[in-house]
């Protein structure tokens, strides 16, 4: 029979709650096919709770009960950094790293006895991952960033033509640079705007007599 007043039973209850909350977040990550999925999030949450429990039990009148638990934050920082990858101009894994950090915080909250706070944070995390992810996709569709790499004839009018095509289609140029290489102009244009407009820009650029190649 489970006795809530028994310290061992109380600790086992905290570990069970930690397992459950980590599984809830991890299941969403697994369904979304993210690198840190079900098992990773459960283990992070469980480990954080266990470290917190051990930290509290090993403390004495002259020691800080949060000393060991504080190291969890440093360790999770290294784990989260490993999830961040740079692919060209795009950085991926930031949300995964942030999720790892939050799951560790949830586990620590459970370990210190703030079960309600941990549960609320878990629900908030799901809202961010599910609801705000849809909003993020909408914003990304409306104002997506592209980098156009264009090879054109070595003529200033070619650059003017490219600028005009971008301007007419309502695509904002963040910055651009032009280099002359092998008797051709190689230009790079960082732009932002709706996806459909950027696709139209690529088509119109290819129709231009002064443009030889377009990649984006």
N, C-alpha and C positions, 0 to 999 in steps of 0.2 A: 504494500500500500504506500502511495506517495504521500509524504509528509512535507508540506511547504515550509515547515519550521526547521526541518533537517537541512543543515548547510550543504550536504552532498546532493540532496534532492533539489535544492534551490539552484545549485550550480548546473546540475544536469538539465533542469528546466530552461536555464539560460542558454545552454548549448543547443537544446532542441529548438528554441525560438530563433537563435542565430542561424541554425541550419535552415529553418523554414523561410526566414526573410531573405537569406542569401539565395535560396532556391527560387524564390519568387522573382527576384531581379535577374538571376542567371537564366531562368527559363525564357524571359523576354529577349535577352541577349542571344540565347541559342536559337530561338525562332528567327531572329533578325540576322542570323548567320554571322555573328561577330566573333573575333578571335578569342576574347575572354567570354566564354559561354557559361553553361550551367555548372560544370564541375569547378571551374576556376573561381567563380563568384561565391559558391558555397564554401570552398576551402578558405578563401580570403576572409569571409565573414566568420567562419568557425575559428580560424587561427587568431583573428583579432580579439574575439571574445575570450579565447583561452589565455592569450597573453595578458589580457586585462584581469582575468580572474587570478592568475598566478601572481601578477604584480600586486594585487590587493592582499593576497594571502601571505606573501613574503615580506610585506611591509611591517615595520615595528614602530614603536614610539618615536624613534629617532631617524626614521627613514621616510622617504617620499613614496607613497603608494602608487603614484603615477609614473615612476621612473622607467620601469620596464615597458609599460603601455606607451609611453612617449616615443620609444624607439620604433614602434609599429608605424608611426607616421613616416619616419625616415626610410624604413624598409619598403613601405608601399610606394614611396616616391621613386625609388629605383625600379620597382616593378612596373609602375605606370609609365616611366620614361621608355621602357622597352617596348611598349605598345605603340609609341608614336613613330611614324615612318614618314619620310619625305620622298615624294615621287615627282621629280621635276619641280614645278612651281606649286604643287599641291601637297598639303600636309594632311595625313590621315592618322587616325587613332587617338585624336584628342578626346573625343567623347568616351572612347573605351577607357582611356587613362583616368578621366574624371570619374567614370563609373566605378573603377577599381578603388579610387580614393574614397568615394562615398560609401561603398560597401564595407570598407574597412572601418569607417566612422560608425556605421550602423552596428557592426560587430562590437566595437568598443563601447557604444552606448548600452548595448544589451549587457555586456560584462559588468559595467558600473551600476546596473540596475535601472537604467532609464528605458524600460521596455516600451512604454507608450511613445516616447520620443523616437525610438528606433522604428516603430511601426509606422508612425506618421511620415518619417523620412523615406521609408520604403515606398509608401504610396506616392509621395511627391516625386520620387525617382521614376516610378512607372509612368506618371503623368508626363514628365519631361521626355522620357524615351519614346512614348507612344504618341501622345497628343502633339507635343511641340515638334516632334520629328516630322509630322505631316505639315505643320506650318512652315518648318524650315525648308521642306521640299518645295512648297509653293513659292516662298521668297526666292529660293535658288533658281526656280524656273523663270520667275519674273525679272530677276536681276542677276543673271549668271555671268561669271567672268570667263573670258576666253583670251587666248593669246594667238593672234594670227601671225604666221611667218610667211612672208610673201617675197617671191623672186620676180623682179620686174625689170623692164628695160632701163638702162642708165640715163634716165631723163627726169628732170625735175617735174615735168608734167605728169609723169607716172605717179609720183608721190602725191601730187595735187589731186589726181583722179581717185586714188585710194582714199584720201581724206574726204573727198566729196561723197563717195559711195557710203562711207561710214556715217557721215553727217546726215545725209538724206534719209537713211534708214533708221535714224534715231538711236544709233549705237554710240555710247560715250567712250571716248578714248582716254584712258588713264595716263598712258605714256607711250611713246614710240621711239625707236632708234633706227637709223639707216646706216648700212655699211656697203661699201663698194667692194665687190669680190668677183674676180674672173670676168671683168667687163660687164657685170650686172649689179643691180641694186638688191641687196638683201635687207629687208626691213622687218621689224618686229613690232606688233601693235597689241598692247594690253587693253582690252575693251570690257565693258560691262553693259548688259542689256538683256531683254527677253530672248529666250532660246530661239524662237521662231525667226526673230529679226536677225540674229547672228547667222543663222543658216542661210537666210536670204542674202546677206552680205557676202558670204562665201561664194554663192552662185553668181552674183553680179560681178564679183572680182574676177572670176574665171572667164566671164564673158568679155572682159576688157582686153583690148588688143595689146596693151602695155604690160599685162600681167602674165607671166609664164607658169607660175606655180603658187599654190596656196595650201598651207597646212594649218590646222587649228584643233 
